[in-house]
Amino acid sequence: MVRSLWSAATGMNSQQVNVDTIANNLANVNTVGYKSQVAQFKTLLYQTLQTPTTTANGDPKPTSSQVGLGVRPSSINNIFSQGSLLSSQSSSALAIEGDGFFAFRGVDGTPVYTRNGDFTWALGATGSMMLTNSDGLPVLSTTGQPIILQGTGGANTIIATRITIDATGRILYPNAEGVDTPTGFTVGLWQFNNPGGLERLGSSLYSATPASGPALNEATNNNIQPSKIAQGYLEGSNVYVADEMVNLIVAQRAYEMNSKAITTSDEMMQTANNLKR
């Protein structure tokens, strides 16, 4: 009886984690660059009630008798499938087609990575422009440096709406003749051997870990398939509401079944206690 109560309780706790994960996915269905998560579970230890033995006649009885002791969450995996591209009116909005990640210089100076390309041009001294995210973190180029377009002021002030970015990430600006000319900066893209090992930092940001492997610069690594950049688009989340609602119903039913198992065990224990009366 106690085993059944404990197993059902662990099942309820695990399904609560499952519901929390699904709810977080649904809450971020409109978050740019968000990647969905899925909870994974594993069974707990088994208790042996009877070991392999022989019958009274000496015949072999190879199978044992074991009963499980419940379940617990083992991991919450990130799903890095491609999200749909959403049109944006911002000329600094960028979307990635492929497996790459944008990189920022974090507050502590270490690089962080994201699929959220909702960037903006921050105005600096003498009319210079720096490409940043909404939190002001500078976007890194292929050389790992912030992207700063220098202006001399006056007629030579950089105008953000005239900046274009091609599919390879090159940043272009029209010259005196109005022809788009490379500025010498290229938006950096990085990939990982195991993106599922990245650590979430919130705001669709990730940091590299030993499980993900080091960041691989697409500009200097010829062994990986390069990604493409689409200007004027943002990558939406890869959360499918219909699938998440089905998963939510399954998790709710599993929670109810575990709750019913606790109720049934309690009723059986009550019946056993009443036998002595």
C-alpha positions in Angstrom: 0.0 0.0 0.0 2.7 2.4 0.9 4.5 1.6 -2.3 1.4 2.5 -4.3 1.0 5.8 -2.5 4.6 6.8 -3.0 4.6 5.8 -6.7 1.4 7.7 -7.4 2.8 10.7 -5.5 6.0 10.7 -7.6 3.8 10.5 -10.7 1.8 13.5 -9.7 5.0 15.5 -9.0 6.5 14.5 -12.4 3.3 15.4 -14.3 3.3 18.8 -12.5 6.8 19.4 -14.0 5.4 18.4 -17.3 2.5 20.8 -17.1 4.9 23.6 -16.0 7.0 23.0 -19.1 4.0 23.0 -21.4 2.6 26.1 -19.8 6.0 27.9 -20.3 5.9 26.9 -24.0 2.4 28.3 -24.4 3.3 31.5 -22.6 6.2 32.0 -25.0 4.3 31.2 -28.2 4.8 34.8 -29.5 8.3 35.2 -28.1 10.8 35.9 -30.9 13.4 33.2 -31.3 11.9 31.0 -28.5 12.7 27.3 -28.7 10.2 24.9 -27.1 11.1 22.5 -24.3 9.9 18.9 -23.6 10.1 17.1 -20.2 11.7 13.7 -20.1 11.2 11.2 -17.3 12.8 8.0 -16.0 11.7 5.3 -13.7 13.0 5.0 -10.1 14.6 2.0 -8.5 12.8 -1.4 -8.5 12.2 -3.4 -5.4 12.7 -7.2 -5.7 9.9 -9.2 -4.1 11.2 -12.6 -5.3 14.4 -13.6 -7.0 14.8 -16.2 -9.7 14.5 -19.6 -8.0 13.0 -23.1 -8.5 9.6 -24.5 -7.9 8.8 -27.2 -5.3 9.5 -29.8 -7.9 12.9 -28.4 -8.7 11.9 -26.9 -12.0 13.8 -23.7 -12.8 11.8 -20.5 -12.4 14.0 -17.9 -14.2 11.8 -14.8 -13.9 11.9 -12.6 -10.8 9.2 -10.5 -9.2 10.0 -6.8 -9.1 7.8 -3.7 -8.5 8.7 -0.2 -9.4 8.9 2.7 -7.0 7.7 5.5 -9.2 9.1 8.1 -11.6 11.0 11.4 -11.6 11.9 14.0 -14.2 15.3 13.3 -15.8 15.8 16.3 -18.0 14.0 19.1 -19.9 15.3 19.1 -23.5 15.4 22.1 -25.8 14.0 21.6 -29.3 15.9 23.7 -31.8 13.8 23.2 -34.9 13.3 26.2 -37.3 10.6 28.6 -36.4 8.5 30.4 -39.0 9.8 33.7 -40.5 7.6 36.7 -39.6 7.8 39.9 -41.6 8.9 43.0 -39.7 8.8 46.7 -40.6 12.2 47.2 -38.8 15.2 47.3 -41.2 17.4 46.0 -38.3 15.3 42.9 -37.8 17.2 39.7 -38.8 16.1 36.1 -39.0 18.4 33.1 -39.4 17.6 30.3 -41.8 19.8 27.4 -40.7 21.4 26.2 -37.5 23.4 29.4 -36.6 23.1 31.7 -33.6 23.7 35.4 -33.2 26.2 36.3 -30.5 26.2 39.2 -28.0 28.8 40.4 -25.6 27.3 39.8 -22.1 27.5 42.1 -19.2 30.5 40.2 -17.8 32.2 40.3 -21.2 31.5 36.6 -22.1 29.6 35.9 -25.3 26.0 34.8 -25.1 24.0 33.4 -28.0 20.4 33.7 -29.3 18.1 33.1 -32.3 16.3 36.4 -31.5 17.2 38.9 -34.2 15.1 41.8 -33.0 18.0 44.2 -33.2 18.2 48.0 -33.1 20.9 50.6 -34.1 22.0 52.6 -31.0 23.2 56.1 -31.7 26.8 56.9 -30.5 29.1 59.8 -30.5 29.8 61.7 -33.8 26.9 60.0 -35.5 28.2 56.4 -35.1 25.8 53.5 -35.0 26.2 50.3 -33.0 24.0 47.2 -33.6 22.5 46.0 -30.3 19.6 44.0 -29.0 16.8 45.5 -27.0 18.8 45.3 -23.8 21.7 47.2 -25.2 24.0 44.2 -25.6 26.3 44.7 -28.6 25.9 42.2 -31.5 29.2 40.6 -32.4 30.7 40.4 -35.9 32.5 37.5 -37.4 35.7 38.7 -35.7 34.0 38.7 -32.3 33.9 42.5 -32.0 30.9 44.9 -31.7 29.6 46.2 -34.9 30.1 50.0 -34.9 29.6 52.1 -38.0 31.6 55.3 -37.7 30.2 58.6 -38.9 31.9 62.0 -39.0 28.7 64.0 -38.3 26.9 66.5 -40.5 26.3 65.1 -44.0 28.3 62.0 -43.2 26.1 60.9 -40.3 25.0 57.3 -40.6 21.3 56.8 -41.2 20.0 53.6 -39.8 17.2 53.1 -42.4 19.8 53.1 -45.2 21.8 50.2 -43.8 21.2 46.9 -45.5 22.4 43.4 -44.6 22.6 40.7 -47.3 22.1 36.9 -46.9 25.7 36.3 -45.8 25.5 38.9 -43.0 27.6 41.6 -44.8 26.5 45.1 -43.7 26.2 47.5 -46.6 25.8 51.3 -46.8 25.3 53.4 -49.9 28.2 55.5 -51.1 28.1 59.0 -52.6 26.7 57.5 -55.8 24.0 55.6 -53.9 25.5 52.2 -54.5 25.5 49.8 -51.6 29.1 49.3 -50.5 30.4 46.8 -47.8 31.3 48.5 -44.6 33.8 45.9 -43.6 31.5 44.4 -41.0 29.7 41.0 -41.2 27.1 39.8 -38.6 28.6 36.8 -36.9 26.9 33.4 -36.8 27.9 30.5 -34.6 26.9 26.9 -34.4 27.4 24.1 -31.8 28.1 20.4 -32.0 25.3 19.8 -29.5 22.9 22.7 -29.2 20.8 20.7 -26.8 23.6 21.2 -24.2 23.3 25.0 -24.2 22.3 26.6 -20.9 19.2 28.9 -21.0 19.8 32.3 -19.5 16.3 33.8 -20.2 15.2 36.3 -22.8 16.0 33.6 -25.5 19.7 33.8 -24.6 22.0 30.8 -24.2 25.5 30.2 -23.0 28.0 27.5 -24.1 28.7 24.6 -21.8 31.0 21.6 -21.9 27.9 19.6 -23.0 27.2 21.9 -26.0 30.9 22.2 -27.0 32.6 25.4 -28.0 31.0 27.9 -30.4 32.0 27.3 -34.0 32.3 30.4 -36.1 30.6 29.9 -39.5 33.0 32.4 -41.1 36.1 30.4 -40.3 34.8 26.8 -40.2 34.4 25.1 -43.5 33.1 21.9 -42.1 29.6 23.2 -41.2 26.7 24.3 -43.4 26.5 28.1 -43.3 23.3 29.7 -42.4 21.5 32.6 -44.2 20.3 35.9 -42.8 17.0 37.4 -43.9 16.7 41.2 -43.3 13.3 42.5 -42.4 12.2 39.2 -40.8 12.1 37.7 -37.4 12.1 34.1 -36.4 9.0 33.2 -34.5 8.8 30.5 -31.8 8.7 26.9 -32.8 5.8 26.2 -30.4 2.8 24.6 -32.0 -0.3 25.4 -30.0 -2.3 22.4 -31.1 0.5 20.0 -30.2 1.0 21.6 -26.8 -2.7 21.5 -26.0 -2.8 17.8 -26.8 0.3 17.3 -24.6 -1.4 19.3 -21.8 -4.5 17.0 -22.0 -2.3 13.9 -21.8 -0.4 15.3 -18.8 -3.7 16.3 -17.1 -5.1 12.8 -17.6 -1.9 11.2 -16.2 -2.1 13.5 -13.2 -5.8 12.5 -12.6 -4.9 8.7 -12.9 -2.1 9.1 -10.3 -4.5 11.0 -8.1 -7.0 8.1 -8.5 -4.3 5.6 -7.6 -3.8 7.5 -4.3 -7.5 7.5 -3.6 -7.8 3.8 -4.3 -4.8 2.9 -2.1 -6.3 5.0 0.7 -9.6 3.2 0.4 -7.9 -0.2 0.5 -5.9 0.8 3.6 -9.2 2.0 5.2 -10.8 -1.4 4.4 -7.9 -3.3 5.9 -8.1 -1.2 9.1 -11.8 -1.9 9.4 -11.3 -5.7 9.3 -10.4 -5.8 13.0 -13.6 -4.0 14.1 
